[in-house]
Every structure is written in structure tokens, then in C-alpha cells.
């Protein structure tokens, strides 16, 4: 859209609230706010690698977002959309806390898919409450939660039904998605629970005690907050961008699993506000890898950074564009297909035009010819409007197909005119004509591979990707020496994406990640009893008190350094989740930690005063 001289403002934000964020921060032993700040920095670095640029990239944990959600909530409340009622909610007896949806996992009540969270199924797309899960389990204590009542705040979706029907009549959205949303409206349109009990990382609900906005209330408003943040720095206002009288079109780009929130909840929440609803909701399918759902256990989980370490990120942009259309189909990343597509299209057709033409310009002292074969140049123009229309309609694969068709025709043009058989002046005309087409291809391909096209055009002494350059002929001017930018790629495999990380770990003496460390459950333990083991030269038998977790028996090889009487009553550190080991003296149910030196000294580690048996060490 920018290519065709439209004014385009793109806004996005790190989705920074909710139970998963809080859980991860707790696991790492840091504040949630500090955790999301670091995540945002890493996300921005990843986006930069792929040439993804937003007008503003912000965070949902912002003052602008809190101000907007409070305003929009107040408008809905004043219009009678907000009410309270007692609900049954999952409660963790061991942790003595109500469980947010993401703290509960179980089987989907609709399709029976296993390991689903308490707010919705990632398999069938159904939404439900955590108490409806089959075989529920608390993520915190791994116990079966009980059910208790708590007063929650609801948004009355039934009251918004007629407005939602009207909205669906006006919004532009794919037909299958429209049909699904209509089914939900015509069916049992339940009220939306928009509150969560503490502890929860998010915004407090004004006028309430210990109640927080559910993450999906403020997450879409985060787009508006990002726009508001940008507007305040650019002599604009959120009203001019997003107000009901704004001349801007509002387009959302989402994954198919969050259609319910963007197609019903989000518009309903805005109905009584002063802000306009989206004009268009663009829904994408999922990304699969080699035909499989992304999964760490199946070895098909790849991060953007891992791909960028193994392969030029723009090749992935091109590959996705060559397969994407306006439908909601899943997109498969097949490594064999990616290599074939890149080698055939970008190397064999696109870049090949420049590499084949460059030698003839070099023989012409680096200058393009004063003449051009107008007929071939004109024939390449015939697809330009169609390509731009395909871009606008999100038919990216069709746009790519036409771009490569032009490249194909130009390579045929070179073959048919055999410049290698002609004198340097005639050969320069052929090369100049081909390079003019190549210049146009770079501009047309620039939305897909901007960094690649910019490098290519710089060799033609062009520093702008503006569409006006399609009409300008390059002739009788000097160009830079051609330098190969693209080369053929070999098919990647999953291991390619982990090699760099593995090498770094080897170089850093087997460095582990924080997730690896968190798998080890370290606990404070008190030595209740200690005794010698008959027939053992190095072992002491130790009975450990772990508070509410009970007792454990371990055998420790510390006899040379400690008498049993020196240990009894002492606080030590125990590896609680170590698999039990059967020894000839009995069963050892864990391990206590100690340091050692080169002289054979052994030093049992002890927590500081105040630590209690059973406490988790982080």
C-alpha cells in the first residue's frame, strides 16, 4: 500500500499482560514488568532482522492503554453493558488462590483435545470457562483444583447482539470467518467475563478491589494505545486516527484462532465509545513445518531468530509470499520446497537478469546504452497494474507469479537476441533493456524482499523504491559494478536451526538456558536424622525434613568430612525432583548439594538463617 503512494500507518505492540507472563516471570524470579521489557527488546531485534517496520511498536503495558481501557470500560458501564454475578471458579487448595484460566489445563469440553488451557481450545477454537475443562489440573501445584465462588464482572454480549449483526454486515472479512461469527451470534451468545482475581498481571478495574481486566479486554485496545503514543509525539490525536469521524480505514491482521475476540468481543466493547470499528479484518491460517504443527517435541519448532541464523530472513519472506493468498489456509514451510523456490525464482530468474546483463555493460565502459528496445519494455509493463491489485487483495502468490513471469520473458528475450554474438553497442542495447525491466521487478518485488531489492537497485545507482521509478527509463548513464548478492541455497533441515546454539553451548563449557535450570527443583531441607551405613566407606544415611512435603531418605558420600552428629538439625539444599536411585543399602530419594576442593575437602551447602524446610530455591 505504501508502494502505491497510500498513507499507511502500521501499529503493533507486545502483548504484555496475562497469566502466562506472570507465570514465566515468577519462574525466572523477576518482576513481570522487567520480564516484558526484555521480551519487547528481543522482539524488536527479531523484527529488524526481517525488515519488518511499524510506524510505532509499543507495549500493552502502557499508560496510554490503561487510560483508554478505563475510558472505554466507563462508556460501556454507563450504557448498561456491565454487570456482576457470582461464578464458580477453579481454586488451588495447595496455593490458596483462585486460578486464572492459563493456570488450569485439561481436556477440551467440546472436542476432547488434551492439554488445553482454561480459556479456549487451540484445536477446535471453542471458548469456555476453566471449570468446564475435563480432567483439570493446576499448572502451579499439579493438583486437581476445587471449585469455589467469586464475584466477577461481565460484559453483556446479548445486549450488543443487534449492533454486532449490523457490524458484520459492514465489515470486510473472509466469507468462512463471517459465517463462523454469524453462527456464534445466532447461537448461545454468552456474556463475556472481563475480570480476573488477583494475583494477575494487568490493569486494575477502576472502582473494584483486587479485580483486574482480563488480558483480552486491553490487548486489542493496545493497538489504539500504540497509535495514541505515536500521535502524541507527532502533533496528532487518537481521535483523528481512530475516532468515529476519522478518514482512516482500520485494518486488523490476525490469526484464525483469535477470530472470536477480534470479530465479536472487540467490536462489542467499542460500540458505546467514540472510536470507530475495524473496516477490515484479515485472517490468516497457521504456519506448519514440513507438514507438521509447530512442536518442540516433534522437532518442528523454529523461532524467527533461529531461522535468521541459518538462512537469509528475506528468503523466508519470499517463500511465504509465493504461497500466501487471501484465504485462511494454513501455510506450510517445507525446506525442500523453499530451496527449490529460491533457486528457481530469485536466483535462476530474477537475479539472473542482472548477472547476465552486467558483462555487456562492463564492455561498454560501465555505461548503459542510449537506446532501448521499447517493444520488450512495453510488454513487461502490461502486468504492473494487475500485480499491484493482487497485492491490495492479499493475493500475494498471484503477484509473485506474474513478477516471475516477467522475469522469465526477459530471460527469453536475452536468449533470443544472443548479445554474446553481437558487437558491444548492440549487446549494450539488449543489456540496457533487460536492466530496465530488472529495475521494475525490483520495485514490484520490494514489498516482499525490501532489503534485497534495495541492494540490487543501488548497483543501478537508484536509491528509491518509489513507484514513480517504474515510468523512468534508465539509459546513457553509468552504473556500478555488479556484485553477486544471491546464490543457490541447499535444502535446510531442522538441525541447521540448532547448530549455532549447540556450538555456542560447547564453546561456553556447556552453558544451559534458564529453562534448563528451572527443571531442577531445589528445596530447603532439615537433617532430621543422620547415621553411618554399615558396609559403606563413603556414605551417610540421611533423613530429610521438607516441611509440608514430608520426609525423604538420601545417601550422601560425605562420610570423610562429617560425623552424623554434625549434620543433625542442619539446613541443607536438596535436589527434590531427582529420580530415586536403588542402591544395595536402600533407596536414595534425592541428593544434597556440596562443594569440594582438590584436596578432598567436602563442604555441604546451607541456606541462610530464616529459610524453612520445603521452601523452593530459585
C-alpha positions in Angstrom: 0.0 0.0 0.0 2.9 2.3 0.6 4.3 1.4 -2.8 1.2 2.8 -4.4 1.5 6.1 -2.5 -1.2 5.4 0.1 -0.6 6.9 3.5 -0.2 3.9 5.7 0.3 3.8 9.5 1.1 0.4 11.0 0.8 -0.2 14.7 1.6 -3.2 16.9 2.5 -3.9 20.5 4.0 -6.5 22.7 1.1 -8.4 24.3 2.4 -7.9 27.8 -0.4 -9.0 30.2 -2.0 -12.2 31.5 -1.3 -15.3 33.5 1.4 -16.8 31.2 3.5 -13.7 31.5 3.2 -13.7 35.3 3.9 -17.4 35.5 7.1 -17.1 33.4 8.3 -14.1 35.4 7.7 -16.0 38.6 9.6 -18.9 37.3 12.5 -16.7 36.4 12.4 -15.0 39.8 11.9 -11.5 38.3 9.2 -8.8 38.2 6.7 -9.2 35.4 7.4 -5.6 34.2 11.1 -6.3 33.9 10.5 -9.5 32.1 8.2 -7.9 29.4 10.7 -5.1 28.9 13.4 -7.6 28.0 11.0 -9.6 25.8 10.0 -6.4 23.9 13.6 -5.6 23.1 14.2 -9.1 21.8 11.1 -9.0 19.6 12.1 -5.7 18.1 15.5 -7.1 17.3 13.8 -10.1 15.6 11.5 -7.8 13.6 14.5 -5.8 12.4 16.2 -8.9 11.0 13.2 -9.5 8.8 12.9 -5.9 7.7 9.6 -5.5 9.4 8.9 -1.9 10.2 6.0 -0.4 12.2 5.1 3.2 12.4 5.1 2.5 16.1 5.8 -0.6 18.1 4.7 -0.2 21.8 3.5 -2.3 24.7 0.1 -3.1 26.0 1.5 -2.4 29.5 1.5 1.3 28.9 -0.2 4.4 30.4 -1.9 5.1 27.1 -3.5 1.7 27.2 -4.7 2.0 30.8 -6.2 5.4 30.1 -8.1 4.1 27.0 -9.3 0.9 28.7 -10.7 2.8 31.6 -12.4 5.3 29.3 -13.9 2.6 27.1 -15.0 0.5 30.1 -16.7 3.5 31.7 -18.6 4.2 28.4 -19.8 0.6 28.3 -20.7 0.7 32.0 -22.7 3.9 31.5 -24.6 2.3 28.6 -25.6 -0.7 30.8 -23.4 -3.3 29.3 -21.6 -4.1 32.5 -22.9 -6.3 35.4 -21.7 -8.5 38.2 -22.5 -12.0 39.2 -21.1 -14.8 41.4 -19.4 -17.5 39.4 -17.8 -20.9 40.1 -14.0 -20.7 39.6 -11.1 -23.1 39.9 -9.2 -22.8 43.2 -5.8 -24.3 44.1 -6.1 -25.5 47.7 -2.4 -26.0 48.0 -1.5 -22.5 46.8 -4.6 -21.0 48.4 -5.5 -18.9 45.3 -8.1 -18.6 42.5 -6.6 -19.8 39.3 -6.5 -17.7 36.2 -7.6 -19.5 33.0 -4.0 -20.2 32.0 -3.2 -21.8 35.3 -5.6 -24.6 34.5 -5.0 -27.3 31.8 -7.2 -30.2 30.8 -9.2 -31.8 28.1 -11.4 -29.5 25.8 -15.1 -30.0 26.8 -16.0 -29.6 23.1 -13.6 -31.8 21.1 -11.7 -33.6 24.0 -8.3 -32.3 22.8 -5.8 -32.8 25.6 -3.5 -30.2 27.3 -5.8 -27.2 26.6 -5.9 -24.0 28.7 -8.9 -22.9 30.7 -10.0 -20.1 28.3 -10.1 -21.8 24.9 -9.2 -24.7 22.8 -6.3 -24.2 20.3 -7.5 -27.3 18.3 -11.2 -26.5 17.7 -11.3 -22.8 18.6 -14.0 -23.2 21.2 -14.2 -20.8 24.2 -15.3 -21.9 27.6 -14.6 -21.3 31.3 -11.9 -23.2 33.1 -14.5 -25.1 35.3 -15.8 -26.7 32.1 -12.4 -28.4 31.4 -12.4 -32.2 31.6 -9.7 -33.7 33.8 -8.5 -30.3 35.0 -5.1 -29.8 36.7 -3.5 -26.7 38.3 -0.3 -25.7 36.5 1.1 -24.4 39.7 0.8 -27.3 42.1 -0.1 -30.2 39.6 -3.1 -30.9 41.8 -6.8 -31.2 40.9 -8.4 -27.8 41.6 -11.6 -27.4 43.6 -14.4 -25.1 42.6 -15.3 -22.0 44.6 -17.4 -19.0 44.0 -16.1 -15.5 43.3 -17.9 -12.3 42.1 -16.9 -11.4 38.6 -17.6 -8.6 36.1 -19.3 -9.3 32.8 -19.9 -7.6 29.5 -23.5 -8.3 28.2 -22.9 -9.6 24.7 -26.6 -10.4 24.2 -27.4 -6.7 24.7 -24.9 -5.9 21.9 -26.3 -8.5 19.6 -28.2 -6.2 17.2 -25.2 -3.9 16.9 -22.9 -6.9 16.2 -25.2 -8.1 13.4 -25.0 -4.6 11.9 -21.2 -4.6 12.3 -20.9 -7.9 10.4 -23.0 -6.5 7.6 -20.5 -3.7 7.0 -17.1 -5.1 7.9 -14.9 -6.7 5.2 -13.9 -10.2 6.2 -13.4 -13.6 4.5 -16.7 -15.5 4.0 -15.9 -18.6 6.1 -15.0 -16.3 9.0 -18.1 -14.3 8.6 -20.1 -17.5 8.6 -18.5 -18.7 11.8 -19.1 -15.3 13.5 -22.7 -15.3 12.4 -23.1 -18.8 13.8 -21.8 -17.7 17.2 -24.2 -14.7 17.2 -27.2 -16.8 16.2 -26.3 -19.4 18.8 -25.8 -19.1 22.5 -24.2 -15.7 22.8 -22.9 -15.9 26.4 -21.8 -12.8 28.4 -18.1 -12.1 28.4 -16.3 -12.5 31.7 -13.9 -9.5 31.6 -12.4 -9.7 35.2 -9.8 -11.8 36.8 -8.9 -12.2 40.5 -5.5 -11.4 41.9 -2.8 -12.4 41.5 -2.9 -11.3 37.9 -0.6 -9.1 35.8 -2.7 -6.5 34.1 -4.7 -3.3 34.8 -6.8 -3.0 37.9 -10.5 -2.4 37.2 -11.5 1.1 38.4 -13.9 1.0 41.4 -13.2 -2.6 42.2 -11.0 -4.3 44.8 -8.5 -7.0 43.7 -10.1 -7.2 40.3 -8.1 -7.0 37.0 -9.1 -6.6 33.4 -8.8 -9.9 31.6 -5.9 -9.7 29.1 -8.2 -9.9 26.1 -10.0 -6.7 27.2 -7.0 -4.5 26.9 -5.0 -6.4 24.3 -6.8 -5.2 21.2 -7.1 -1.7 22.7 -3.3 -1.9 22.8 -3.3 -1.2 19.0 -5.1 2.1 19.7 -2.8 2.8 22.6 0.2 2.4 20.3 -1.4 4.8 17.9 -2.1 7.2 20.7 1.5 7.0 21.9 2.7 7.9 18.3 0.0 10.6 17.9 1.2 12.4 21.0 4.7 12.7 19.5 3.6 13.7 16.0 1.1 16.5 16.5 -1.8 14.2 16.0 -4.6 12.8 18.2 -6.1 9.4 18.7 -9.4 10.9 17.7 -8.1 11.9 14.3 -6.7 8.4 13.8 -9.4 6.2 15.4 -12.4 8.5 16.1 -15.7 7.7 14.5 -15.2 10.5 12.0 -11.7 9.5 11.1 -11.0 9.2 7.4 -8.5 6.4 8.0 -9.5 2.8 7.3 -8.9 0.4 10.2 -7.4 -2.9 9.2 -6.7 -5.8 11.6 -4.3 -8.7 10.7 -4.9 -11.7 13.0 -4.5 -15.5 13.2 -7.7 -17.6 12.8 -7.6 -18.8 16.5 -8.5 -15.3 17.8 -11.3 -14.5 15.4 -13.9 -14.6 18.2 -12.1 -11.8 20.1 -11.5 -9.5 17.2 -14.8 -10.2 15.4 -17.2 -10.1 18.4 -15.7 -9.1 21.8 -13.5 -6.2 20.5 -16.3 -4.5 18.3 -18.9 -5.0 21.1 -16.6 -3.3 23.6 -16.2 -0.3 21.3 -19.9 0.1 20.4 -20.6 2.8 23.0 -17.2 4.5 22.7 -16.2 7.4 20.5 -13.9 5.1 18.4 -14.6 3.5 15.1 -14.8 -0.2 14.5 -12.5 -2.0 12.0 -13.3 -1.7 8.3 -11.5 -4.9 7.5 -10.4 -8.0 9.5 -7.7 -10.0 7.6 -7.5 -13.6 9.0 -4.5 -15.9 8.4 -4.1 -19.6 8.9 -1.4 -21.3 11.0 2.2 -21.9 9.9 3.2 -25.6 9.8 6.7 -27.0 9.3 7.3 -29.9 6.9 3.6 -30.7 7.1 3.6 -30.8 10.9 2.2 -28.5 13.5 5.0 -26.5 15.2 6.0 -28.6 18.2 9.2 -28.8 20.3 8.6 -32.5 21.0 8.2 -33.3 17.3 11.3 -31.2 16.4 9.3 -28.8 14.2 9.5 -25.7 16.4 11.6 -22.9 14.9 12.0 -19.3 16.1 12.5 -16.4 13.8 15.9 -15.9 15.3 16.9 -19.5 14.7 15.9 -19.2 11.0 17.8 -15.9 10.6 20.9 -17.6 12.0 20.7 -20.4 9.4 19.3 -18.6 6.4 18.7 -15.1 4.9 15.4 -14.0 6.5 14.3 -12.4 3.3 14.3 -15.8 1.6 11.6 -16.8 4.1 9.6 -13.6 3.3 9.8 -14.5 -0.4 8.8 -18.1 0.2 5.8 -17.2 2.3 4.7 -14.5 -0.2 4.9 -17.1 -3.0 2.4 -19.3 -1.2 0.1 -16.8 0.6 -3.4 -15.8 -0.6 -6.4 -14.1 0.8 -7.9 -17.4 2.1 -7.5 -18.8 5.6 -5.4 -21.8 4.6 -2.5 -23.0 6.8 0.9 -22.2 5.3 3.5 -25.0 5.3 7.2 -24.2 5.5 8.8 -27.1 3.5 12.6 -26.9 3.4 13.0 -28.8 0.2 10.3 -26.6 -1.5 11.9 -23.4 0.0 15.3 -24.2 -1.6 13.7 -25.1 -4.9 11.6 -21.9 -5.0 14.5 -19.6 -4.1 16.9 -21.3 -6.5 14.4 -21.3 -9.4 12.8 -17.9 -8.9 15.2 -15.5 -7.1 18.4 -16.9 -8.4 17.5 -18.6 -11.7 15.1 -15.9 -13.0 15.2 -12.6 -11.1 18.9 -12.1 -10.2 19.9 -13.9 -13.3 18.8 -11.0 -15.5 21.3 -8.7 -13.8 24.2 -11.1 -13.7 23.7 -11.9 -17.4 23.4 -8.3 -18.5 26.3 -6.9 -16.4 29.2 -8.2 -18.5 27.9 -6.3 -21.6 27.6 -3.1 -19.7 31.1 -3.5 -18.4 32.3 -3.8 -22.0 30.5 -0.5 -22.7 32.7 1.2 -20.1 30.1 0.7 -17.4 27.5 2.9 -19.2 24.0 1.9 -20.2 23.1 2.3 -23.9 21.4 5.4 -25.2 18.9 3.1 -26.9 16.3 0.7 -25.5 14.1 -1.9 -27.2 10.8 -0.2 -26.4 8.7 -3.2 -27.6 10.0 -5.5 -24.9 10.0 -2.9 -22.2 6.3 -2.0 -23.1 5.3 -5.7 -23.0 6.7 -6.0 -19.5 4.5 -3.1 -18.3 1.3 -4.9 -19.1 1.2 -6.8 -15.8 2.1 -4.0 -13.5 -1.4 -2.8 -12.6 -2.5 -6.4 -12.2 0.4 -7.1 -9.8 -0.5 -4.1 -7.7 -4.1 -5.1 -7.5 -3.1 -8.6 -6.3 -1.0 -7.0 -3.5 -4.0 -5.0 -2.4 -6.3 -8.0 -2.4 -3.7 -10.0 -0.4 -3.3 -12.4 -3.4 0.5 -12.4 -2.9 1.2 -15.7 -4.6 -0.5 -14.4 -7.8 1.6 -11.2 -7.7 4.8 -13.3 -7.3 3.7 -15.5 -10.2 3.3 -12.5 -12.5 6.6 -10.9 -11.4 8.4 -14.2 -12.2 6.6 -14.4 -15.5 8.1 -11.0 -16.5 11.5 -12.3 -15.4 11.0 -15.4 -17.5 10.1 -13.4 -20.5 13.1 -11.2 -20.1 15.5 -14.1 -19.8 14.0 -15.5 -23.0 14.4 -12.0 -24.6 18.2 -12.2 -23.7 18.4 -15.7 -25.1 16.7 -14.8 -28.4 18.8 -11.7 -29.0 22.1 -13.5 -28.2 24.1 -10.4 -27.0 27.2 -12.6 -26.7 27.2 -12.8 -30.5 26.8 -9.1 -31.1 29.2 -6.1 -31.0 29.4 -4.2 -27.8 27.0 -1.4 -28.8 24.2 -3.8 -29.9 24.9 -6.0 -26.9 24.6 -3.0 -24.6 21.1 -2.2 -26.0 20.0 -5.7 -25.1 21.5 -5.5 -21.6 20.1 -2.0 -21.0 16.6 -3.1 -22.0 16.9 -6.1 -19.7 18.2 -4.0 -16.8 15.3 -1.6 -17.2 12.9 -4.5 -16.7 15.0 -5.7 -13.8 14.7 -2.2 -12.2 10.9 -2.5 -12.4 11.0 -6.0 -11.0 13.0 -4.8 -8.0 10.4 -2.1 -7.3 7.5 -4.5 -7.7 9.2 -7.1 -5.5 10.3 -4.6 -2.9 7.2 -5.1 -0.6 8.3 -8.8 -0.3 12.1 -8.5 -0.2 12.9 -4.8 0.6 16.5 -5.2 1.7 17.4 -7.4 -1.3 15.8 -5.1 -3.8 17.4 -2.0 -2.3 20.9 -3.7 -2.6 20.1 -4.6 -6.3 18.9 -1.1 -7.1 22.0 0.5 -5.5 24.1 -1.2 -8.2 22.0 0.7 -10.7 22.6 3.9 -8.8 18.9 4.1 -7.7 18.3 4.8 -4.0 14.5 5.0 -4.1 11.9 2.2 -4.3 9.1 4.7 -5.3 6.6 3.6 -7.8 7.3 6.6 -10.0 10.6 5.0 -10.9 8.6 2.4 -12.9 8.0 5.0 -15.5 11.6 6.3 -15.7 13.9 4.8 -18.3 17.5 4.1 -17.4 19.8 4.9 -20.3 23.0 6.6 -21.2 24.2 6.6 -17.6 26.9 4.9 -15.6 26.0 2.0 -13.2 28.1 0.3 -10.5 29.9 -3.0 -10.9 27.7 -6.0 -10.5 28.3 -8.0 -7.3 26.6 -11.3 -6.7 24.1 -10.9 -3.8 22.2 -14.1 -4.2 23.5 -17.6 -4.5 21.8 -21.0 -4.7 20.8 -22.5 -1.3 20.8 -26.1 -0.2 17.7 -27.6 1.5 17.8 -26.9 5.2 16.9 -29.4 7.9 15.7 -29.0 11.4 19.2 -29.5 12.8 20.5 -26.4 10.9 18.5 -24.2 13.2 20.1 -25.5 16.3 23.7 -25.9 15.3 24.7 -22.3 16.2 23.1 -22.6 19.6 24.8 -26.0 20.2 28.2 -24.7 19.1 27.8 -21.7 21.5 27.0 -24.1 24.3 30.0 -26.2 23.6 32.3 -23.1 23.4 30.8 -21.8 26.7 31.5 -25.0 28.6 28.1 -26.5 28.1 26.1 -23.4 29.0 22.5 -24.1 29.9 19.4 -21.9 29.4 17.2 -20.7 32.3 14.5 -23.2 31.3 17.0 -26.0 31.8 17.9 -24.7 35.3 14.3 -24.3 36.3 13.7 -28.1 35.6 15.8 -28.8 38.8 13.6 -28.5 41.8 15.9 -27.3 44.7 14.4 -27.3 48.2 15.5 -26.3 51.6 15.7 -29.4 53.8 16.5 -30.0 57.5 18.6 -33.0 58.5 16.3 -34.9 60.9 18.5 -38.0 61.3 22.0 -39.0 60.1 23.8 -42.3 60.6 26.6 -44.4 59.3 25.8 -47.0 56.7 27.1 -50.5 57.5 29.5 -51.7 54.8 29.8 -48.3 53.1 33.1 -46.5 53.2 31.9 -43.1 52.0 28.1 -42.9 52.6 26.0 -41.5 55.4 22.3 -42.3 55.6 20.3 -39.0 56.0 16.6 -38.5 56.7 15.5 -35.0 55.5 12.5 -33.0 56.8 10.9 -31.0 53.9 8.0 -29.4 55.9 4.7 -29.9 54.2 6.3 -32.0 51.5 7.1 -34.7 54.1 10.4 -36.6 54.5 12.9 -38.1 52.1 15.8 -40.5 52.7 19.1 -40.0 50.8 22.6 -41.5 50.8 25.3 -38.9 50.7 29.1 -39.5 50.0 30.2 -37.2 52.8 31.4 -39.6 55.5 35.0 -38.5 55.2 34.1 -34.9 56.1 31.2 -35.1 58.6 30.1 -37.1 61.6 26.3 -37.7 61.8 26.0 -35.5 64.9 27.5 -32.6 62.9 24.6 -32.8 60.4 21.5 -33.3 62.6 19.5 -30.2 62.8 21.4 -28.6 59.9 19.7 -26.9 57.0 20.8 -28.2 53.6 19.9 -27.9 49.9 18.2 -30.9 48.3 17.5 -31.8 44.7 13.9 -32.7 45.2 12.9 -34.0 41.8 15.9 -36.3 41.2 14.7 -39.8 40.1 15.0 -42.2 43.0 18.1 -44.5 42.8 18.1 -48.0 44.1 21.3 -48.8 45.9 22.4 -52.0 47.7 22.0 -50.2 51.0 18.4 -49.0 50.2 16.5 -46.4 48.1 18.1 -42.9 47.8 15.3 -40.4 47.1 17.3 -37.4 46.1 20.6 -35.6 46.6 22.0 -32.9 48.9 24.4 -30.3 47.4 28.0 -29.9 48.5 31.2 -28.2 47.2 34.6 -29.9 47.0 38.2 -28.9 46.6 41.4 -30.5 45.1 42.5 -31.7 48.5 39.4 -33.8 49.0 37.6 -31.4 51.2 33.7 -31.6 51.2 31.5 -28.7 52.2 27.8 -29.1 52.5 25.8 -26.1 51.3 23.5 -24.5 53.8 20.7 -21.9 53.3 20.9 -18.7 55.3 19.1 -18.3 58.6 15.3 -17.9 58.2 14.9 -20.4 55.5 12.3 -23.0 56.2 12.2 -26.8 55.3 10.3 -27.3 52.0 10.9 -23.8 50.5 11.7 -23.7 46.8 15.1 -22.3 45.8 15.1 -20.1 42.7 
